[in-house]
Amino acid sequence: MNNPKILIVDDEPDILDLLELTLSEENYEILKASDGEEALAIIKSQPLDLVLLDYKMPKMDGRQVCLEVKKDLLLRHLPIIMVTAKGEISDKVEGIDAGADDYIVKPFNPDELLARVRMVLRRTSRALEANPLTRLPGNVSITNELIKRLSQGGLFAFCYLDLDKFKAYNDTYGFKCGDEVIKETARILIRAIKEKGTSTDFIGHIGGDDFVIIAEVNAADAICQYIIEEFEKTVPQFYSEEDRLKGYIIAKDRKGQEQKIPFLSISIGVVTNEKRRFSHPAEISQVAAELKEKAKKLERSNYLKDQRGKPFT
């Protein structure tokens, strides 16, 4: 398992050095930034496990950075420890109000700092089992959310989303570009819920290019349509100009034969409990997976919604 990756942010080089020296005792992987803007750029560019964030900095202070991070669903689960000046009670309060998970006061005791870092990392690991790339809730959280919905007895729509031709894209453009496609897909899902869904909707990342959304039944169609439209508008940017002009890439299919592979698309299977009763999350995911596979056989991005009153036979 990789060592936790921690970003330390402070405009004083001596403090940065001291933080790095202290954290090196625990073999953490350390990244450094000297102002808020630089910190935010790093936070948005790669997965992190924790941020140690100075409150008072030029360009963008710790509170502003924290607010920016916590309002982004892809980043809001990233734990932040705010580093405040001695005696500045208002800094502590404003930092916590901005979403910081903990704080420590300068000058800090190295042992206390390490203890707080371990505590926050441990607490975050227990509280959120998240996909490391998108920071969206993973399989355990998805299952728990479905169990909760089933126990509450209300109506809901379960949407299973999957990218088409993703393996061919990954093989051609590489994993780094593939990761960018995954992250942008997550952002499209987040925007879809913001624009067409409600605050109680749930977005999860099963892994790879598979996602789920649990939403209100009457909003499912609008959410799916929004995702499809946005994905189709966005996907050309992930290809070279030469490939965009052609409208396809040359890649090997699953049998190892070179083929003209169409651009990425997205397929969605939608299951609701309007006309059928489910007793277990596995039943829902099975029906959704079958619908998603049927949607994959249609042209370009598409979705299929279950309208049947009994399970598939």
C-alpha positions as CSV (number, residue, x, y, z in Angstrom):
1,M,0.0,0.0,0.0
2,N,1.3,3.5,-0.9
3,N,2.2,5.9,1.9
4,P,-0.4,8.7,2.5
5,K,0.3,11.7,0.3
6,I,0.2,15.0,2.3
7,L,0.3,18.5,0.9
8,I,1.8,21.1,3.3
9,V,1.0,24.8,2.6
10,D,2.7,27.8,4.2
11,D,4.2,31.0,3.0
12,E,7.1,30.8,5.4
13,P,9.9,28.5,4.1
14,D,11.1,27.7,7.7
15,I,7.6,26.4,8.6
16,L,7.5,24.3,5.4
17,D,10.8,22.8,6.3
18,L,9.8,22.1,9.8
19,L,6.5,20.5,8.7
20,E,8.3,18.3,6.2
21,L,11.0,17.3,8.7
22,T,8.3,16.3,11.3
23,L,6.1,14.4,8.8
24,S,9.1,12.6,7.3
25,E,9.4,10.6,10.6
26,E,6.2,8.7,9.5
27,N,7.3,8.2,5.9
28,Y,4.5,10.3,4.4
29,E,4.8,11.4,0.8
30,I,5.1,15.2,1.0
31,L,4.2,17.9,-1.5
32,K,4.7,21.6,-0.7
33,A,3.0,24.9,-1.7
34,S,3.8,28.4,-0.6
35,D,0.4,30.1,-1.2
36,G,-3.2,29.3,-1.6
37,E,-3.4,29.5,-5.4
38,E,-0.5,27.1,-5.7
39,A,-2.1,24.8,-3.2
40,L,-5.4,24.7,-5.0
41,A,-3.7,23.9,-8.3
42,I,-2.0,20.9,-6.7
43,I,-5.2,19.7,-5.0
44,K,-7.0,19.8,-8.3
45,S,-4.3,18.0,-10.2
46,Q,-3.7,14.8,-8.2
47,P,-5.2,12.6,-5.5
48,L,-4.1,13.5,-2.0
49,D,-4.8,12.1,1.4
50,L,-4.5,15.2,3.6
51,V,-3.7,18.9,3.5
52,L,-2.0,20.9,6.2
53,L,-3.1,24.4,5.4
54,D,-1.8,27.7,6.9
55,Y,-4.6,30.1,7.6
56,K,-2.9,33.4,6.7
57,M,-1.2,33.4,3.3
58,P,-0.9,35.8,0.3
59,K,-3.1,35.6,-2.8
60,M,-5.6,33.2,-1.3
61,D,-5.8,32.5,2.4
62,G,-6.5,29.1,4.0
63,R,-10.2,29.8,4.6
64,Q,-10.7,30.6,0.9
65,V,-8.8,27.4,-0.2
66,C,-10.9,25.3,2.2
67,L,-14.2,26.8,0.9
68,E,-13.1,26.0,-2.7
69,V,-12.2,22.5,-1.9
70,K,-15.3,21.7,0.2
71,K,-17.7,23.0,-2.5
72,D,-16.3,20.6,-5.1
73,L,-17.9,17.1,-4.7
74,L,-14.8,15.5,-6.2
75,L,-12.7,17.1,-3.5
76,R,-14.9,17.7,-0.5
77,H,-13.9,14.5,1.2
78,L,-10.2,15.5,1.3
79,P,-9.4,16.2,5.0
80,I,-7.8,19.5,5.9
81,I,-6.0,20.5,9.0
82,M,-5.9,24.2,9.4
83,V,-2.7,25.7,10.9
84,T,-3.4,28.9,12.9
85,A,-1.5,31.4,14.8
86,K,-1.3,31.2,18.6
87,G,-4.2,33.0,20.3
88,E,-6.2,33.6,17.1
89,I,-9.5,32.1,18.2
90,S,-11.3,33.7,15.2
91,D,-9.0,31.9,12.8
92,K,-9.8,28.6,14.4
93,V,-13.6,29.3,14.2
94,E,-13.5,30.5,10.6
95,G,-11.4,27.6,9.6
96,I,-13.8,25.1,11.1
97,D,-16.7,26.9,9.6
98,A,-15.1,26.8,6.2
99,G,-15.0,23.0,6.4
100,A,-11.6,22.2,8.0
101,D,-11.5,18.8,9.8
102,D,-9.2,19.9,12.5
103,Y,-6.7,22.6,13.5
104,I,-3.3,23.0,15.1
105,V,-1.7,26.1,16.6
106,K,1.7,27.5,15.7
107,P,4.3,27.0,17.2
108,F,3.2,23.3,17.3
109,N,4.5,20.4,19.2
110,P,5.8,17.8,16.7
111,D,4.3,14.9,18.6
112,E,0.9,16.6,18.7
113,L,1.1,17.3,15.0
114,L,1.8,13.7,14.1
115,A,-0.9,12.5,16.5
116,R,-3.5,14.8,14.8
117,V,-2.4,13.8,11.3
118,R,-2.8,10.1,12.3
119,M,-6.1,10.7,13.9
120,V,-7.6,12.6,10.9
121,L,-6.2,10.0,8.4
122,R,-7.7,7.2,10.5
123,R,-11.0,8.9,10.9
124,T,-11.3,9.7,7.2
125,S,-10.4,6.2,6.2
126,R,-13.2,4.8,8.4
127,A,-15.7,7.5,7.5
128,L,-15.4,7.3,3.7
129,E,-14.5,4.4,1.5
130,A,-13.9,6.5,-1.6
131,N,-12.6,5.9,-5.1
132,P,-9.0,7.3,-5.0
133,L,-9.3,9.0,-8.5
134,T,-12.7,10.8,-8.2
135,R,-13.1,10.7,-4.4
136,L,-16.7,9.7,-5.0
137,P,-18.1,7.1,-2.6
138,G,-17.2,3.5,-3.6
139,N,-18.9,0.1,-3.4
140,V,-19.4,-0.1,0.3
141,S,-21.1,3.3,0.4
142,I,-23.2,2.5,-2.7
143,T,-24.5,-0.7,-1.1
144,N,-25.2,1.1,2.2
145,E,-27.1,3.8,0.4
146,L,-29.2,1.2,-1.4
147,I,-29.9,-0.6,1.8
148,K,-31.0,2.7,3.4
149,R,-33.3,3.6,0.5
150,L,-34.9,0.1,0.6
151,S,-35.5,0.3,4.3
152,Q,-37.1,3.7,4.1
153,G,-39.6,2.4,1.6
154,G,-39.7,5.5,-0.7
155,L,-39.5,5.6,-4.5
156,F,-36.1,6.0,-6.1
157,A,-34.3,5.5,-9.4
158,F,-31.0,3.7,-9.7
159,C,-28.9,4.6,-12.7
160,Y,-25.9,2.5,-13.7
161,L,-23.5,4.3,-16.0
162,D,-20.7,2.9,-18.1
163,L,-18.4,4.3,-20.8
164,D,-18.3,2.5,-24.2
165,K,-15.0,1.9,-26.0
166,F,-13.0,3.0,-23.0
167,K,-10.5,0.2,-23.2
168,A,-9.7,1.1,-26.8
169,Y,-9.3,4.7,-25.8
170,N,-7.0,3.8,-22.8
171,D,-4.9,1.6,-25.0
172,T,-4.4,4.3,-27.6
173,Y,-4.0,7.4,-25.5
174,G,-2.7,6.0,-22.2
175,F,-3.9,5.7,-18.6
176,K,-3.2,9.4,-17.8
177,C,-5.7,10.5,-20.5
178,G,-8.1,7.8,-19.5
179,D,-8.0,9.1,-15.9
180,E,-8.9,12.6,-17.2
181,V,-11.9,11.1,-19.0
182,I,-13.0,9.4,-15.8
183,K,-12.7,12.6,-13.7
184,E,-14.5,14.7,-16.3
185,T,-17.3,12.1,-16.4
186,A,-17.6,12.4,-12.6
187,R,-17.9,16.2,-13.0
188,I,-20.6,15.8,-15.6
189,L,-22.6,13.6,-13.2
190,I,-22.1,16.1,-10.4
191,R,-23.4,19.0,-12.7
192,A,-26.3,16.8,-13.8
193,I,-27.4,16.4,-10.2
194,K,-26.9,20.0,-9.5
195,E,-29.0,21.1,-12.5
196,K,-31.6,18.4,-12.7
197,G,-31.6,16.6,-9.3
198,T,-32.0,17.3,-5.6
199,S,-29.7,17.6,-2.6
200,T,-30.7,14.1,-1.5
201,D,-29.4,12.4,-4.7
202,F,-26.4,10.1,-4.5
203,I,-23.4,9.7,-6.8
204,G,-21.1,6.7,-6.5
205,H,-18.1,5.4,-8.4
206,I,-18.0,1.6,-8.6
207,G,-14.5,1.7,-10.2
208,G,-13.0,2.1,-13.6
209,D,-15.5,3.7,-15.9
210,D,-18.6,2.5,-14.0
211,F,-20.7,4.9,-11.9
212,V,-24.1,5.0,-10.2
213,I,-26.6,7.7,-9.4
214,I,-29.6,7.2,-7.0
215,A,-32.1,9.9,-7.6
216,E,-35.8,10.9,-7.4
217,V,-37.9,8.8,-9.9
218,N,-39.4,11.9,-11.6
219,A,-36.0,13.4,-12.2
220,A,-34.2,10.3,-13.7
221,D,-35.1,11.1,-17.3
222,A,-33.9,14.7,-17.1
223,I,-30.7,13.6,-15.4
224,C,-29.9,11.0,-18.0
225,Q,-30.6,13.3,-20.9
226,Y,-28.4,16.0,-19.4
227,I,-25.5,13.5,-18.9
228,I,-25.8,12.3,-22.4
229,E,-25.9,15.7,-24.0
230,E,-23.0,17.0,-21.9
231,F,-20.9,13.9,-22.5
232,E,-21.4,14.0,-26.2
233,K,-20.4,17.7,-26.3
234,T,-17.3,17.1,-24.1
235,V,-15.9,13.9,-25.5
236,P,-14.2,15.3,-28.7
237,Q,-11.8,17.3,-26.5
238,F,-10.2,14.1,-25.4
239,Y,-9.0,13.3,-28.9
240,S,-6.2,14.7,-31.1
241,E,-7.2,17.0,-33.9
242,E,-6.3,14.3,-36.4
243,D,-8.7,11.8,-34.7
244,R,-11.4,14.5,-34.3
245,L,-11.3,15.1,-38.1
246,K,-11.6,11.4,-38.8
247,G,-14.2,10.7,-36.1
248,Y,-12.7,7.5,-34.9
249,I,-9.4,5.9,-33.8
250,I,-7.6,2.8,-35.0
251,A,-7.3,0.3,-32.2
252,K,-7.4,-3.4,-31.5
253,D,-10.6,-5.0,-30.5
254,R,-10.9,-7.6,-27.8
255,K,-9.9,-10.3,-30.4
256,G,-6.7,-8.4,-31.2
257,Q,-7.9,-7.2,-34.6
258,E,-7.3,-3.6,-35.6
259,Q,-10.6,-1.8,-36.1
260,K,-12.0,1.7,-36.6
261,I,-13.2,2.4,-33.1
262,P,-15.9,5.2,-32.6
263,F,-15.5,7.9,-30.0
264,L,-16.3,7.2,-26.4
265,S,-20.0,7.2,-25.5
266,I,-21.9,6.6,-22.3
267,S,-24.6,4.0,-21.7
268,I,-27.1,4.1,-18.8
269,G,-29.4,1.5,-17.3
270,V,-32.2,2.9,-15.1
271,V,-34.2,0.9,-12.6
272,T,-37.0,2.2,-10.4
273,N,-39.1,0.6,-7.7
274,E,-42.3,2.1,-9.0
275,K,-43.7,-1.1,-10.5
276,R,-41.6,-3.8,-8.7
277,R,-40.5,-4.5,-5.2
278,F,-36.8,-5.1,-4.4
279,S,-35.6,-6.7,-1.2
280,H,-31.8,-6.6,-1.8
281,P,-29.3,-4.2,-3.5
282,A,-28.0,-7.1,-5.7
283,E,-31.4,-7.4,-7.4
284,I,-31.3,-3.8,-8.3
285,S,-27.8,-3.8,-9.7
286,Q,-28.5,-7.0,-11.7
287,V,-31.5,-5.4,-13.5
288,A,-29.6,-2.2,-14.0
289,A,-26.6,-4.0,-15.5
290,E,-28.8,-5.9,-17.9
291,L,-30.4,-2.6,-19.0
292,K,-27.0,-0.9,-19.4
293,E,-25.8,-3.8,-21.6
294,K,-28.9,-3.3,-23.8
295,A,-28.3,0.4,-24.0
296,K,-24.7,-0.3,-25.2
297,K,-26.1,-1.9,-28.3
298,L,-27.8,1.3,-29.3
299,E,-26.1,4.1,-31.3
300,R,-23.9,6.5,-29.4
301,S,-24.8,7.6,-25.9
302,N,-28.1,6.3,-24.7
303,Y,-30.2,5.2,-21.7
304,L,-32.8,2.5,-21.1
305,K,-35.3,2.7,-18.3
306,D,-36.9,-0.4,-16.8
307,Q,-40.7,-0.3,-17.4
308,R,-41.5,-3.9,-16.4
309,G,-43.4,-5.0,-13.4
310,K,-41.4,-8.2,-12.9
311,P,-37.8,-9.3,-13.1
312,F,-36.2,-10.2,-16.5
313,T,-36.5,-13.9,-17.5
